[in-house]
Structure formats: structure tokens, C-alpha cells
Amino acid sequence: MKKLKIYYCLLFIISSCIAKKDVYGNYQYKGVSYGFSKEYNLLIKKDSFSMSYKSQDASPKCIGKWNIFQDTLYLRCNKEKLVTNMLSRGYMNQRDYKLKIIGSKRLKMLKENIILSKK
């Protein structure tokens, strides 16, 4: 019984490490929503990420930290220190994102229901 628990713990740790290696890179989505073009760009680095969104009237961006739990990638934007940045059209109101990992080249944004593909 004890050996079985150790085996599962090691398997979980190894699978977590493999998933983190596969997730690095540039992801992109281009599409149309309600008649307007929409574009997401996501760059995942070893210890941080940057995401930008472009639509007709806005182009918000955010930089932050990420982590993976099972098959879900969690993005958390850094806190903005300047109020003027928060009031600009470059401020991303949503600060937390959940993305489901779909293989090594695709991520699904759960709230937006869109799929980002690796470049």
C-alpha cells in the first residue's frame, strides 16, 4: 500500500514536469465576435507570461505569473501600481485566467471559450 502511494506521487510529479516543458511558447487566436475582429496573443516563458488582447476599441495587456495543476494552466496578472494605468484602455480588467491544456500546441480559454494555438 505504501509503495503504491509513493508510485502515484512520483507519477504526479513527473507528469507535472512534462506538462510545464510543453507549455512554453507563443500562442495566438484570431477571430470575429459580434462582427468585430478579436485577437489574443499569449507568450509563456519559464517563470512569467505576457498576454495581450486586441479588439476594435481596446488593446489591453498584462504580465504576470503562471502555474499548472493537472491539465489546467492558471494565469494571474501582476497588480497595477499606478491608477492612471488602470484607467487607460491598455488595462486588462480581468486579472485571472484559466486555460485547459489540449495537447502540446493548444490551450482553451475557459471563460471565453476560444482556443489559442501555438505558433
Phi, psi and omega in degrees: 000316181294320179296324180294319178295318179296318178301313180295321178296315178296319178298319178295316180296316180295317180293327177295318180294319180295317181297322181294325179293322184285340188274343181298144174135189180260132176236150184212149172222132173229130180195189180233134178224125181055036177082001180244143178287151185217138181216129174245139173231130181228125176244119180252120177253182184303315185234008181205175176216161170223138181227140175226153182227133178237131174222190185300315187249357185216157174213066181288155180222155173208152178233142180188200182250157179224160171208164182239136170228119185055245182251023182239132177259125180253126177248133177229116180289146176294153177288140179273131184271329183261130179296326180297326176292324179292331182272352182278166179281358177268003181270130178270113183296316178284126186252348180232139181226146173240128179233132177273132180278119179245089183074197184266354185234008181218143177230137178251120175284117189291318180289320183277340183058044176236159181245124176268132180251144179287136178286000000 
